Amino acid sequence: MNINDYVENVTRVELIDGSGRVYVNMNVADVIVSLQDNKRTLKIFVEDAKDES
């Protein structure tokens, strides 16, 4: 199973560091997770859901 299979239903993304939440997106349409640089860099690509207003 591909790591992106685990995030296919994600609608909220939060990034937490030592100071707490530094990024929150509660309007997510798509998430792609990528390991790069010999698996030393984690990149998370977040696509916002379209605003339906």
N, C-alpha and C positions, 0 to 999 in steps of 0.2 A: 504494500500500500504506500502511495506517495504521501509525503507530509501535507501537501495541499488538499488531499482528500479529507483531512481532519478539520480543515477550516472552511469548507465549502458553505456551511450554513451560518457563519459568523456575521453578525450585524453590528457588533460593538468591538472596538479595539481600545485597549488601555496600555500605556507604557508607564511603568512604575520604577523609580530609582530610589536611592537612599533618602531623598527629600520628599518622596510621595509621588502622586500622579503628576506626570509631566506632559502627557498627551492623552486625550480622550476624544474618540470619535464614535458617536452613537448613531451614525447615519451611513453605515458601510454597505456597499453593494457587493464588493469583491475584495478578497485578500489573497495575495500570493506571497508565499514564504520561500526565500532563497538562501542557501548556504554558499558562500563564495570564499575565495582566498584560502584554499585548502581547509575549508570548513571552519575558518577562524572568524568569519564575518557573517552575521545574520542580518539579512535585509528583509523587511516586510513592506510590501507594496499594497497600499490601501486605495481603493476606488470608492469615492462617495456615491451614495444612492442619488438618483435624480430627484430634484425637488418637484413635487407634483402640484404646486400651487399655481 
